[in-house]
Amino acid sequence: MFVVPQLVLTETACLVGKLLGPVADASYLRPMAEAPLDCYAIDGKDLLRMAALIGTYADLRIGVVDAAVIAVAERLGANDVATLDHRHFTVVRPRHTKAFTVFP
């Protein structure tokens, strides 16, 4: 089971739709409904942590979605993160562990 903040799905769908159009967007969403995903909403504590991360790591220009992934991973105690953006996730020091294990 993969844990995914809802913002990740939103950002990905926007990118797919913008670059490839609505048919591709629909083709992206259908398999997501059947994928082993557990989508998490962002709560108020996550928003505060996201703001702190974005401010603390301002030089890295961590975006809202990456900050959401970090905040949710911290909340759930997840040590493993799947991302194509290794730079942010290897530099940021999460609260609950020394470092994330980043895949792929």
N, C-alpha and C positions, 0 to 999 in steps of 0.2 A: 504494500500500500504506500502510495506517495502522498505526502501532505503538501498542499499547494494553497498559498494565500490567493484569494479570489482576484486580487489585483494582477497576479501573474497571468491568469487566463484572460483578463480584460486587456492587458497590454499586448499579449500575443495575438489575440483576435483583432485588435485594432491594426497591428502591423501587417498581419496577413491580409486583412480587408483592404488596407491602403495600397499595399504592393501588388496584390494579386486579384483583388476584386471580391464581390459578394459571393460568387459561386465557391471560390476557394475558402472564404470565411465559413460558409456553411459546411464545407467538407472538413474543415478543421474542427468545428464544434461537435459534429455527430459522433466521432470516435471518442471524444472527451467524455461524453455521457456514459460510455461503457468502459472507460479506462479505470484502472485501480487507483482512483484519486479520491482523496478526502479534502474537499475545499473548505478553507477556513476564512471566515469573515475577520476583518480587522476591528479590534475594539479600542476603547479610549486609551487604555494602558499601552497598547501597541502604537497608537498614534504618537503618544508622548515619547516612547522609546525611539520611534522612527525619527522624530524631530531631533532628539539628542544625537542619534547616529549621524544624521545628515549634517548637523552642526559640528560635531566632533571631528568628522572626517571630511570637512568641507573641501580640502585640497584634492581629495579623491573624486569629488563630485558624485557621491553615491546618490542614486535616484530613489524616488519614493518606492518603487517596486523592490529594488534590492534591499532597502531598509525594511520593508515589510517582511521579506523572506527572513532576514536576520531576527527581527522582533518575534515572529511566529516561531522560528526555530528555538529561540531562547525560552519562550513561553512553554513550549512542549518538551524542552530538554533534548532536542534533536541535534546530533553531532554531525550528521552527514547532509551535504547540500549538493544537489545536482544543478549545475549552471554552466553556461558558456562563458561567463564573466568571472574567470578565476581571480583576477586582480583584486577586486573588492573583497571577495570572500577569503582570500589568503592574508589580507592586511588587517581587516577588522578583527578585533579581539572580542568574542562573545562573552557574555557575563557568566555562562554556565559551564564553560569548558575552555581549555587553553587555546584551542583553535578548531575550526571546522575541518572535516575531511571533505574535500571537494571532488566531485565526479562530473563529467567523465575525465 
